[in-house]
Amino acid sequence: MSLQNKTIHRYRLFFPKDTLREASSRTGIQITRVFRLFNGKPMKVEELEAFEKAINDKIAENPNFSRLNYVLEEASSLLTNDELGKLADYMERRVTNKKYARTYIRPLFQDVSIA
Amino acid sequence: MRGLSSLERVILECIGLQSLTYEEVQTQAGLQENVCFNILQALIIRGILKTDNNRYKVSENISPLMMDEINGHEARKAESLEMMEAVLEHKFEKVFRFQKVAMDSRDEKIFIAMLSNLESFLKDAHKKAEAQVPLKNRKVIFWGMGELQTLMTQVMSGR
């Protein structure tokens, strides 16, 4: 997946219900341009930064996210493969259960291409 | 995700060997409508369930590999942990005791005998009420025992 697709995919994970208008106002990118970007038009650097900023602002609302990132980095250097597997299983289970509470299911089983 | 989540297991246990409509599954499982629907769809996509005339039933063609994944030791362990965690986080009417108890070997034997009595009591109680009590109203009960030193070693080694 290209960096652009990854960013849009992450954006969709953080803001699954955003309309084009909301995405536009969140990123400061024109609505027609947002539509094109979601449909695969190449992004400019500043547009990529705008999406990343929206994601980072959302992440900043959860201070424990940076803690989690830090712990994950430490864990990946200290824990064995089996232990990491257990952690991954645990997190995956929590994520799956959370996804079940959502109204539609598609993202559980396949990588949704935004384009 | 490997294995089943405890929510998925509840749906599977509801259906069991029967063939149930969506409403029947939802009433038995007591899950919210969208959650129940999403889980059913997920289990169909994984090939664990199938639909037949708007009724859900467990697929007969589950591969041995999938069977092992569903009922494997690790998967069952993760499922139990999920439920135990839910009991621990339960805010109302919580019944939970965790104690480090000093026991001589005689009392340990008595305790094990009591556990065995408890187990047969629960077995009888379940048999008696199984037909009347829907899955959603059943009680989750667990117990266990281990020697602290062994457990600490295990905690340290991460196994």
Chai-1 contact restraints between the chains, C-beta under 6 A:
chainA,res_idxA,chainB,res_idxB,connection_type,confidence,min_distance_angstrom,max_distance_angstrom,comment,restraint_id
A,E83,B,G158,contact,1.0,0.0,6.0,A-B,restraint_1
A,D89,B,A78,contact,1.0,0.0,6.0,A-B,restraint_2
A,E92,B,M1,contact,1.0,0.0,6.0,A-B,restraint_3
A,R93,B,S5,contact,1.0,0.0,6.0,A-B,restraint_4
A,T96,B,M1,contact,1.0,0.0,6.0,A-B,restraint_5
A,T96,B,S5,contact,1.0,0.0,6.0,A-B,restraint_6
A,N97,B,S5,contact,1.0,0.0,6.0,A-B,restraint_7
A,N97,B,L7,contact,1.0,0.0,6.0,A-B,restraint_8
A,Y100,B,V35,contact,1.0,0.0,6.0,A-B,restraint_9
A,Y100,B,N38,contact,1.0,0.0,6.0,A-B,restraint_10
A,Y100,B,I39,contact,1.0,0.0,6.0,A-B,restraint_11
A,A101,B,V35,contact,1.0,0.0,6.0,A-B,restraint_12
A,T103,B,N34,contact,1.0,0.0,6.0,A-B,restraint_13
A,I105,B,N38,contact,1.0,0.0,6.0,A-B,restraint_14
A,I105,B,Q41,contact,1.0,0.0,6.0,A-B,restraint_15
A,F109,B,I45,contact,1.0,0.0,6.0,A-B,restraint_16
